[in-house]
């Protein structure tokens, strides 16, 4: 083992919500010869994290513990961090990255973390790990935040990377998953962290790069290829708004040629979605021609044109209806996202949303319901968490009972209220 890696292990908090991020980050580590012998471990859940950390501290002496953190995880993660600090002290260096730490670096440091990685992590995380292992000063690194002498230091945000320069997953550690094909979003929806985390200029992974990594994955059978993108139908678009049908077809056709009968392609479905105005006869036809998914996930968010304009969605209710109808007419199922309790939502807006939900459900759509949660780093960060009126909840429960609605809206309502009460 290289001398710089002696006495240190890296432990990844590898929970379900954060796995895709760490697949890419560990994959980036694997590209660095100087980090070849860094021992990396993965904790599958918070319950085993404390025990695993203590074992690694006893074995190596020092543990770098990395979290990728979403706002819905804050309450639970702070509890874990407090326990780790109590039992392991300075033998554990706690690093946090992801949407929540990027949006609220100071608040995350106050939770007990030692270092925050802000924005895109591939380049920054590598540099930071190298500095820590060589016991060098990391304080001038771009893209981090930390506390020093009771002061919070927020360095400038990380640079926007070319995602072609980094693998989408970790081959040596057998951590595979969806391939990120696009990063950034030009639609600055006021509730969403994506454009504020990754920027409004869209960057795409090239078709040849995607196929290269799929060839690497082909030893795994059966092979399901899924993609990560804010809007799958914006792939190849120069501005992220106008659909580039030719580029989407080039991607799907090339992936199908690489796979042949060795796997399946899922496009425009979880963990991605599509925007309503990008659902056209041409884009839907490409899915039915080349892909294996039986559904599209369509981001509608509201049934009120006033609210859609208020949150800067960039489309109206008619586009939502058309997208669902086109999807169903093609033989695909439509899973449609709606957010209840959005800021400035009045009773009439809620009724319009519920009416649209019932209308779409009546023609065959399935509704994925969410409750609004104010997220740090967004223009809506200081807005009150969403509340759903009892009569609306009753109708949502009725739709659940007939298989027309699903989602974690009730849990999100509780988490949002708890987070707002304790941290804002």
C-alpha positions in Angstrom: 0.0 0.0 0.0 1.3 3.5 -0.9 2.5 5.4 2.1 0.0 8.2 1.5 -2.9 5.8 2.0 -1.5 4.1 5.1 -3.6 4.4 8.3 -6.6 5.9 6.5 -9.8 4.3 5.1 -12.6 5.9 3.1 -16.1 4.9 4.2 -19.1 5.8 1.9 -22.6 6.3 3.4 -24.0 4.3 0.5 -27.8 4.7 1.1 -30.4 4.1 -1.6 -31.1 7.8 -2.2 -27.4 8.6 -2.7 -26.0 5.6 -4.5 -26.0 7.2 -8.0 -23.8 10.1 -6.8 -21.3 7.8 -5.1 -21.1 5.5 -8.1 -19.7 8.4 -10.1 -17.5 9.7 -7.3 -15.9 6.3 -6.5 -15.5 5.8 -10.3 -13.6 9.1 -10.4 -11.3 7.9 -7.6 -10.6 4.7 -9.6 -9.2 6.8 -12.4 -6.4 8.1 -10.1 -3.3 6.0 -9.9 -2.2 7.7 -6.7 -5.4 6.5 -5.0 -5.3 2.9 -6.2 -4.6 1.5 -2.8 -7.0 3.7 -0.8 -9.3 1.2 1.0 -12.9 2.1 0.3 -15.8 0.7 2.2 -19.6 1.1 1.8 -22.2 1.4 4.5 -25.6 0.4 3.3 -27.7 2.2 5.9 -27.5 4.4 9.0 -28.1 1.5 11.3 -24.8 -0.2 10.4 -22.8 3.1 9.9 -21.8 3.6 13.6 -20.6 0.0 14.0 -18.7 0.0 10.7 -17.1 3.3 11.5 -15.9 2.1 14.9 -14.4 -1.1 13.4 -12.6 0.8 10.7 -11.2 3.4 13.2 -9.9 0.5 15.3 -8.3 -1.1 12.2 -6.9 1.9 10.4 -6.7 4.7 13.0 -8.4 7.3 10.8 -11.6 7.2 8.7 -12.8 9.7 6.1 -16.6 9.3 6.1 -18.4 10.7 3.1 -22.1 11.6 2.9 -24.2 12.8 0.0 -27.1 14.6 1.5 -30.6 15.6 0.5 -32.7 17.9 2.6 -35.2 15.1 3.4 -32.3 13.2 5.2 -31.1 16.1 7.4 -32.8 15.2 10.6 -31.7 11.6 10.6 -28.2 12.4 9.4 -27.6 14.9 12.2 -28.4 12.3 14.7 -25.9 9.9 13.2 -23.2 12.6 13.0 -23.7 13.4 16.6 -23.2 9.8 17.6 -20.1 9.4 15.5 -18.6 12.6 17.0 -19.3 11.3 20.5 -17.8 7.8 19.9 -15.0 8.4 17.5 -14.1 12.1 17.9 -11.3 13.4 15.6 -10.5 9.9 14.3 -13.4 10.4 11.9 -13.3 13.2 9.3 -16.8 13.9 8.2 -17.3 15.2 4.6 -20.7 16.1 3.1 -21.7 16.9 -0.5 -24.8 16.9 -2.6 -27.8 19.2 -3.0 -28.4 20.1 0.7 -24.8 20.9 1.7 -24.3 22.9 -1.5 -27.4 24.9 -0.8 -26.7 25.4 2.9 -23.0 24.9 3.6 -23.0 26.7 6.9 -26.1 24.9 8.3 -24.5 21.6 7.3 -21.2 22.5 9.0 -23.3 23.3 12.1 -24.6 19.7 12.0 -21.1 18.5 12.8 -19.5 18.0 9.4 -15.8 19.0 9.0 -15.8 19.8 5.3 -18.4 20.5 2.7 -18.0 19.9 -1.0 -20.1 22.5 -2.8 -21.5 21.9 -6.3 -20.1 19.2 -8.6 -17.9 16.8 -6.7 -15.8 14.8 -9.1 -12.9 17.1 -9.4 -13.1 18.7 -5.9 -13.6 15.4 -4.0 -10.5 13.9 -5.7 -8.4 16.9 -4.9 -9.6 17.0 -1.3 -8.9 13.3 -0.7 -5.4 13.7 -2.1 -4.8 16.7 0.2 -6.1 14.8 3.3 -4.0 11.7 2.6 -0.8 13.7 2.1 -1.6 15.8 5.1 -1.5 19.0 3.0 -3.4 22.2 3.5 -6.7 22.0 1.7 -8.0 25.4 2.8 -7.5 27.1 -0.6 -9.3 24.4 -2.6 -12.1 25.7 -4.7 -15.5 24.2 -4.1 -15.3 23.5 -0.4 -16.5 25.0 2.9 -15.1 24.4 6.4 -14.9 26.1 9.8 -11.7 27.5 11.3 -11.3 29.4 14.5 -15.1 29.5 14.9 -15.5 31.1 11.5 -17.1 29.6 8.5 -15.0 29.7 5.3 -16.9 29.3 2.0 -14.5 29.1 -0.9 -15.7 29.8 -4.4 -17.9 27.1 -6.0 -16.4 24.2 -8.0 -15.9 24.4 -11.7 -18.3 22.8 -14.1 -16.8 19.6 -15.4 -17.0 17.8 -18.7 -18.8 14.7 -17.7 -17.2 12.8 -20.6 -13.9 13.0 -18.6 -15.4 10.9 -15.7 -16.9 7.4 -15.5 -20.6 7.1 -14.6 -19.9 4.3 -12.2 -17.2 2.4 -10.2 -16.0 -0.6 -12.1 -13.4 -1.9 -9.7 -15.8 -1.7 -6.8 -18.7 -3.2 -8.8 -20.9 -0.2 -8.2 -23.0 0.2 -11.3 -26.2 2.1 -12.0 -27.8 4.6 -14.3 -25.6 6.5 -16.7 -25.7 10.3 -16.4 -26.2 11.6 -19.9 -27.0 15.3 -19.2 -26.2 17.7 -16.5 -27.6 21.2 -15.9 -31.0 22.6 -16.7 -32.0 25.9 -18.4 -35.4 26.0 -16.7 -34.9 27.7 -13.4 -38.0 26.4 -11.6 -38.0 28.2 -8.3 -38.5 25.1 -6.1 -35.8 23.0 -7.9 -32.1 22.6 -6.9 -30.9 21.2 -10.2 -30.1 24.5 -12.1 -28.6 26.1 -8.9 -26.5 23.0 -8.3 -25.3 22.2 -11.8 -25.9 25.5 -13.7 -28.3 26.4 -16.5 -26.0 25.5 -19.3 -26.7 21.9 -20.3 -23.7 19.5 -20.8 -24.2 16.1 -22.4 -22.2 12.8 -22.3 -21.3 11.9 -25.9 -22.9 8.9 -27.6 -19.5 7.3 -28.0 -18.7 7.8 -24.3 -22.1 6.3 -23.3 -21.5 3.3 -25.5 -17.9 2.8 -24.2 -19.2 2.4 -20.7 -22.1 0.1 -21.7 -19.5 -2.2 -23.4 -17.7 -2.3 -20.1 -21.0 -3.3 -18.4 -21.9 -6.0 -20.9 -20.2 -8.7 -18.7 -23.2 -8.2 -16.4 -26.3 -10.1 -17.5 -29.2 -9.4 -17.7 -28.2 -5.8 -18.4 -30.6 -2.9 -17.9 -29.5 0.5 -19.1 -31.1 3.4 -17.4 -30.1 7.1 -17.7 -29.9 10.1 -15.4 -31.1 13.4 -16.9 -33.3 16.3 -15.8 -35.2 15.8 -19.0 -34.3 12.8 -21.1 -35.8 14.3 -24.2 -33.4 17.2 -24.0 -30.4 15.0 -24.7 -28.2 16.5 -27.4 -30.0 19.8 -27.3 -27.7 22.8 -27.5 -29.9 25.1 -25.3 -31.6 22.3 -23.3 -35.0 23.6 -24.4 -35.4 22.6 -28.1 -35.7 18.9 -28.8 -32.9 17.3 -30.9 -34.7 14.3 -32.3 -31.7 13.2 -34.4 -29.4 13.1 -31.4 -31.8 11.2 -29.3 -32.2 8.6 -32.0 -28.4 8.4 -32.5 -28.0 7.7 -28.8 -30.8 5.1 -28.6 -29.9 3.4 -31.9 -26.2 3.2 -30.9 -27.0 1.8 -27.4 -29.3 -0.8 -29.0 -26.6 -1.8 -31.4 -24.1 -2.3 -28.6 -26.6 -4.3 -26.5 -28.4 -6.3 -29.1 -30.4 -8.9 -27.2 -28.1 -8.8 -24.1 -30.1 -6.1 -22.2 -32.9 -3.6 -22.0 -33.0 0.2 -22.5 -35.1 2.4 -20.2 -35.4 6.0 -21.3 -37.6 8.8 -20.0 -38.5 6.9 -16.9 -37.1 6.6 -13.4 -34.6 7.9 -12.4 -35.2 10.5 -15.2 -38.3 12.2 -16.3 -39.5 14.3 -19.3 -40.9 17.7 -19.5 -44.5 17.9 -21.0 -43.6 20.1 -24.0 -40.8 17.7 -25.0 -43.3 14.9 -25.4 -44.0 14.8 -29.1 -45.0 12.1 -31.7 -41.4 11.9 -32.7 -39.9 11.5 -29.2 -42.5 9.0 -28.1 -42.0 7.0 -31.2 -38.2 6.7 -30.5 -39.0 5.2 -27.1 -41.4 2.7 -28.5 -39.0 1.8 -31.3 -35.7 1.4 -29.3 -36.6 1.1 -25.6 -38.1 -1.4 -23.2 -39.8 0.8 -20.7 -43.6 0.7 -20.7 -44.0 4.2 -19.3 -42.9 7.8 -19.3 -42.5 10.0 -16.2 -43.9 13.4 -17.0 -43.2 16.4 -14.8 -46.5 18.4 -14.6 -46.2 19.8 -11.0 -49.5 21.8 -11.0 -52.9 22.0 -12.7 -53.0 25.8 -12.4 -51.5 27.9 -15.1 -51.1 30.7 -12.6 -48.9 28.5 -10.4 -47.0 27.1 -13.3 -46.1 30.7 -14.3 -45.3 31.6 -10.7 -42.8 28.7 -10.3 -41.3 29.4 -13.7 -42.0 26.0 -15.2 -42.0 27.3 -18.8 -45.1 25.3 -19.8 -48.8 25.4 -19.2 -51.6 22.9 -18.4 -52.4 22.3 -22.0 -48.9 20.9 -22.6 -49.4 18.5 -19.7 -52.7 17.2 -21.2 -51.2 16.8 -24.6 -48.1 15.0 -23.3 -50.3 12.5 -21.3 -52.6 11.9 -24.3 -49.7 11.3 -26.7 -48.0 8.9 -24.2 -51.2 6.9 -23.7 -52.1 6.9 -27.4 -48.6 5.3 -28.1 -49.4 2.4 -25.8 -47.1 3.7 -23.0 -48.3 4.4 -19.5 -48.1 7.9 -18.1 -46.7 8.5 -14.6 -47.4 12.2 -13.9 -45.6 14.2 -11.1 -47.6 16.8 -9.2 -46.5 18.9 -6.2 -49.2 19.9 -3.7 -48.8 22.9 -1.4 -46.6 25.0 -3.7 -45.9 28.6 -2.5 -48.7 31.1 -3.1 -51.1 28.3 -4.0 -54.7 29.4 -3.3 -57.7 27.2 -2.9 -58.7 27.7 -6.5 -55.3 26.6 -7.6 -55.4 23.4 -5.5 -58.9 22.6 -6.9 -57.6 23.1 -10.5 -54.7 20.7 -9.7 -57.0 18.1 -8.2 -59.4 18.4 -11.1 -56.5 17.8 -13.6 -55.3 14.9 -11.5 -58.7 13.3 -11.6 -59.1 14.1 -15.3 -55.7 12.4 -16.2 -56.4 9.5 -13.9 -59.7 8.9 -15.6 -58.0 8.4 -19.0 -55.4 6.1 -17.7 -52.6 8.1 -16.2 -51.1 7.3 -12.8 -50.3 10.2 -10.5 -47.1 10.6 -8.5 -47.9 13.0 -5.7 -45.4 15.1 -3.8 -45.7 17.7 -1.0 -43.7 21.0 -1.5 -40.5 21.1 0.6 -38.5 24.3 0.7 -34.9 23.4 -0.4 -31.8 25.4 0.4 -30.1 27.1 -2.5 -33.4 27.7 -4.3 -35.5 30.9 -4.6 -38.2 29.2 -2.5 -35.8 28.2 0.3 -37.6 30.5 2.8 -41.1 29.6 1.8 -43.3 27.7 4.3 -43.5 23.9 3.7 -46.5 22.6 1.8 -49.8 21.8 3.6 -52.5 19.7 2.0 -56.0 20.3 3.1 -58.0 17.4 4.7 -60.5 17.3 1.9 -57.8 17.1 -0.7 -56.1 14.3 1.3 -59.3 12.3 1.3 -59.5 12.5 -2.5 -55.9 11.5 -2.8 -56.5 8.5 -0.6 -59.4 7.5 -2.7 -57.2 7.6 -5.8 -54.6 5.5 -4.0 -57.3 2.9 -3.2 -58.1 2.5 -6.9 -54.4 2.4 -8.0 -54.4 5.8 -9.6 -52.1 7.7 -7.2 -48.9 6.9 -5.3 -46.0 8.7 -3.7 -44.5 9.8 -0.4 -46.5 13.0 -0.1 -47.7 12.3 3.5 -44.1 11.5 4.6 -42.8 14.6 2.8 -45.3 16.8 4.5 -44.0 15.6 8.0 -40.4 15.8 7.0 -40.8 19.3 5.6 -42.4 20.6 8.7 -39.8 19.0 11.0 -36.9 20.4 8.9 -38.4 23.9 8.8 -39.0 23.8 12.6 -35.6 22.6 13.5 -33.2 24.1 10.9 -34.7 27.2 9.4 
